[in-house]
Amino acid sequence: MRFLNALRDGVGFDILLVGAALLFLVALAGAPLVYNVLMSFQQVDMFTLGALFRPFVGFDNYVAVVRQPEFWLVTRNTLIFVFGSMTGQFVLGFALALFFAQNFPGAATIRGLFLVSWVMPGLVVGGIWSLILAGDYGVLNVILRSLGIIQANVFWKSDPAFSIWAVVIANIWLGLAFNMLLLSVGLAAIPRDLYEAAELDGANAFQRFWTITLPMMRPTIGAVLSLGLIGTLQQFDLFPALTEGGPANTSNVAGFWSWQLSFQLYDFAKGATVSVMMFLLVLFASVIYVRSTRHEVRG
Amino acid sequence: MTRTYTPWFLLAVALGLAAIYLFPVYWMYVTSVKSGSEIFSNPPTFWPADPNIGVFGDVWARRAMPTYLWNSVVIAGGVTAITVVLGTGCAYVLARYRNVWIDIGLFCVLMLQVLPASVMVTPLFVGFNQIGLLNYPRTAVVLAAAAKAMPFFVVLVRATFMSVPRELEESALVDGNSRVGAFFSIVLPLARNGILVCAILTFMSAFGEYIYSKSIIQSPVLQPASVGLSGFLGPNSTDWNSIMAYSAIYVTPILAIFVILQRRIVAGLTSGALK
């Protein structure tokens, strides 16, 4: 009876609410994560897939993954993909956020429309960009040629020098709007009178940006950059739609490689190993993220 | 003189930027109604010479879209239901108190928010295989995707609950309501709009879910529309008007909901994602 009362009227109610959600998350996110680490130290093949206890192999899987001929290529691509996407999303997003911070009719509505890219399924976005980036009939080549930027067609998806950049371009388009929105929120929180005072003191637009906007935006920028890193590492759908990691792994990144190892080569141990490596990278990013939002989280 | 014209000039620039940015969406619709040879013409036509609306009905029937879309709705509905039921209560508690345990809980949720699906899919698949859940592939996908969607939902809805005044709940308690009663009759109705927006966002992202469905669901009659699309989309695809018509049918409902609710969705995102 006391138990029931606590459930209805006391702290038991809170524990029930939070406990149900946490239990679910532990079962479907926490446990698989631990299981993943376990698998990366085991021998997992078609025979032991269903077994509960598999032979331990120590660090063999890690050694095997690093010795794969494509390992360093995939590492390099992952870095290009992450930093290329983040830089593009952030710089363009910041520029657009500054533009839409001006006072003109319809600014908020038009800015909101940009988020269309963010709500579309990644696979569809990949499909559309696959068409736009096509080498011989793609519309991007036509536009770039008519602007005089390129002389000959660029085969974005099939040229090993450009294939990873094809995915980067699509990913910048996908994530740009979300970056812009978050940066806009940060910009709107800067008090107007700071700018007015600086203007009275004779600071030009560049000085105002450098001495007021950037310092005031520091926490926002930290959060946006780490969210960008996390979002980019989560990106998967663009790869099957655009390049499937090819040609010859020149556009393959860790996330897609891990999936290929598990679900196309059925080498679950190596797939788990790559995803553990990737998880360590994500962990690093999220520590930065949590640190940069900590004071905001605590309100 | 110049001062009165500046806002309109900025508006024109803004519309220009939006047109450039949204060009890929326009291109999807235009390409879907072009004829096969027009797609490959050089220079490309920016307005279809001979729009062929029939392609939509054709793709709808030939690609078995009703089945795929229905599976998408089932999966997205299941994900949204689990996320809303479990996530709302969790967000409420995380918003109501402020102590070490809440900080730890919030930290766990934030950490789970960052896990890429491509990291989770291998252990989930092997684990589901061991407990026999792969025989119910749609359920398996719903569970996996709900765990993926919930942290983001909790973070956003928590911000909504933070904006509900504590005094209202406390006065209900003083008036003799139980905690359960106060939660359902005072707090939930006040936070309803925010929860609804987040539920719609969850539904929209689950509607486009791909990686779990592709890896877990083998039978074509149970696969969602994203997997159906991937069946004829790849680096070397050329059947562009079917692909774009399929994509257009697939995303138009999402885009329509987004445009209608744009203001609320943007407000919900901005209040939650950074706080």
Interface residues (C-beta under 8 A of the other chain):
Chain A: R8 D9 G10 F13 D14 L16 L17 V18 A20 A21 L22 F24 L25 L28 A29 G30 A31 P32 L33 Y35 N36 M39 V44 L49 G50 L52 L96 F99 F100 Q102 N103 F104 P105 G106 A107 A108 T109 I110 R111 G112 L113 F114 L115 V116 S117 V119 M120 P121 G122 L123 V124 V125 G126 G127 I128 W129 S130 L131 I132 D136 Y137 V139 V142 K157 S158 W173 L176 A177 L181 L182 S184 V185 G186 T220 A223 L227 I230 L233 Q234 F236 D237 P240 A241 L242 T243 E244 G246 G255 F256 S258 W259 S262 F263 F268 G271 A272 S275 V276 M278 F279 V282 L283 A285 S286 Y289 V290 T293 E296 V297 R298 G299
Chain B: T6 P7 W8 L10 L11 V13 A14 L15 L17 A18 Y21 L22 P24 V25 W27 M28 T31 I39 F40 S41 N42 P43 P44 I82 L86 G87 G89 C90 Y92 V93 L94 R96 Y97 R98 D103 G105 L106 F107 C108 V109 L110 M111 L112 Q113 V114 L115 P116 A117 S118 V119 M120 V121 T122 P123 L124 F125 V126 G127 N129 Q130 L143 A144 A146 A147 K148 M150 P151 V154 M162 S178 R179 V180 F183 L201 M204 S205 F207 G208 E209 Y210 I211 K214 S215 S226 L229 S230 L233 G234 P235 S237 W240 I243 M244 S247 Y250 V251 I254 L255 F258 V259 Q262 R263 I265 V266 L269 T270 A273 L274 K275
